[in-house]
Amino acid sequence: MVRNNQAALIPDAKLPPVKHVFFVIRENRTYDETLGDLPDADGDPTLARFGLHGWTEEEPKLHDVSVTPNAHALAHRFATSDRFFVDSDVSADGHRWAFGIAPTPWLDMAWTSGYGGRRDVNPFSSAPGRRALGGGSDSPMPEDEPEYGSLWEHIAGAGLSIRNYGEGIEVEGADERDGAEPEGQRLMLNAPVPKPIFESSDRGYPTFNLGIPDQFRYQEFAKDMDRRMKKGKTAALTVIRLPNDHTSDVRPQDGYPYKASFVADNDLALGKIVEKISHSSIWKDSAIFVIEDDAQDGVDHVDAHRSPVLVISPYVRRGFVSHRHCSMASVQKTIYEMLGIGPLNLEDALAADMSDMFSDTPDLTPFTTIASDKRIFDPALARFAKPKTKAEARKLREMDNPREIQDELRKKAERESENR
């Protein structure tokens, strides 16, 4: 009994000497609908609508289309698991679980009320306090911030550097309107953001806004990474939000004729990010973890919480599929062990780490991105969502800063980013 209880505390293998960890957060997918067609794994290919032989539901319907060639190539080249389960149910708790925040009863009541359409029944109540409750926002609010913080504070508290691209800066009350690039939102509330997030965030990188292509997110990441590497400022932990596999209403005029187009956009951006890192001088010291924030929008034949995970590094066992149970806390635990710090809380302390995916012998071969199937996504056609009518455009001009001011604010943000 004691041995079984201690099993999760003892790593099966030594983790590699990594100095730089990249943590990529995507949106909403189950294991089967993306990797269900992966060989030598417990998947159901008949559910893999976003797999290598996927299909579209909108007209004109397509069959046998490769939606996620890069995710599959990364799984073949590096490692994945067919027993990775998210702790979350939706995005509201998912972006908390992913960073070591066990949702409080307050949040669980708030997000269920919000997702159930009951949050605005009486917005002008005489009750004191803010009217906004925890919806799909990913930044912890004061009501649910843990006493000892989250992954953000844990890494920063250990004296390690962080660089953040789009995660944790969305606060409740945000408006994801069209034309809000580059950051992707207008914030209506002055809700506090945890200090490590505020200080480490690239202000030119969009948070959640499905009107912005993931190709733009990759471009901003690549530009900022190059700038920081030249100054020797590559962070110990880099967090990247890559949300477009969430999918949205189709926008043929913007290069998204199918819901699968959003997934293909996300897959291509992911491949480019890995290619960028693997061709850099820090590749030999790096590891990349890719997860979804939840698994609410798909079908899986094993469990509704089973979701894809990718572990990418020169030290990863080539083409390895782990069958050991792991979770979001397992990712956190492995990151902490790699960076040489202890556990943050009981969730990651008692979780199994992901050491079975690693080898002592590195393979420094870089990754090369696979082009998307242009029938569903052509990156040359992908563009920001634009106002559809003159009235809508006029309303946006009245509500937002003029373009000249936005450009100046963007330049100012880039100058501040360069000086950090």
C-alpha positions, 0 to 999 in steps of 0.5 A: 500500500505504501509503495503504491501511494508513493509511486507517483512521487518517484520518477521512472527516469532521469529528466534531461538537463533543460534550461528552457521550457515552452508551454503551449495552450490550445483550445477544447479538443479531445484525443480521438478527434485529432489523434484518434487515427495515430498508430500504436495508440488507443484511438478511434479513427472513426472519430478523428474528424481533425486527423490525417483523413478528416472531413468537413461538415460544411458545404461543399463537404470534403473527405479524406483531408489532412487537417492536422499534419503537423500534430501528427508529424510531431507525435511521430517524431517526438512523444505523446500519450493516449492517457492524458486527461484534463482536469477541467470541464470548460475554458473558465476552469481549464486555464486555471487548472493548466497553471496549478489553480484548483478552482474554488467553489466561487469559480465553480458556481460562477462559471456554471452560472455564466455558461448557463446564461444566468449571469445577466438575469439581474445585472443591476442588482443592489448587491455590492461588488462587481457584476462580472463573474468568472466566464471564459476568461483565463486570468485568475481573479482575486476571488480565486487566486490561491494563497501561494499563487500559481505556476506563474508565481512559483516560477518567478518566486524561484528567481527564474525568468518568464515570457508570456504570449497571450495567456492569463491577460484576459480578464472578465468583462473583455470585449473580443471585437473585430479590429482589436488587433494586435492585443485582441481585446478591449478591457472594460474592467480594471481587474488586477492581473498577477504581477508575473503575468503583467511583467512578462507579457508581450503586449503585441501578442493577441490573447483570445480572439478568433478573428485573429489568425494564429499565423499572426500569433506565430509571426509576433512570437518569432519576431519577439523571440529573435529580438530577445535571443539577440539580447540573451534574454530567452526565458526559463519558461515561455508560455504561448496561447494558441487558441484557434483550434477552438473553431468559430463560425466560418468566414470564407472571406477571411480564409476560413471556409470550414470549422476545420480551417481554424484547426488547420490554422492552429496546426500550421502555427504550432508546426512553425513554432516548433520549427523556429525553436528547433532551428535555434541555438537553444534547441539542445536545452529546450522542451516543449509541452503542448496541451488543450485547456479542456476537452469540451468540444469533441467526442472520445471513446475512452473518456470525455476528459481525454485530450491530446498532449505533445512533448517535444525535445531533443531528449524525447523518445522518438515516436513514443506513446505513453500509456501511463495516466497523466494530467495537467498537474503532471505537466506542471510537475515535469516542468518544475522538475526540469527547472530544478524547483520543488512542487507548488501544491498537492496536485502536482506533488502527487501527480505522476510526472512524464519522465517515461517519455524521455531519453538520456541520448539527445537527437538534435534533428530539427523539425520542419513544418508541413504545409496545410491542405489549401482546400481547407486553409491557405495561410496566404488568404488568412486575415483579420476579421473586418467590419462587414458594413459601413455602420459597423466600421463607423461604430468601431471607429467611435468606440476605439482609438483612431488607427494612428493612435493604435499604431503609436501605442503598438510601437510604444509597447514594442519599445517597452518590450525591447527594454525588458 
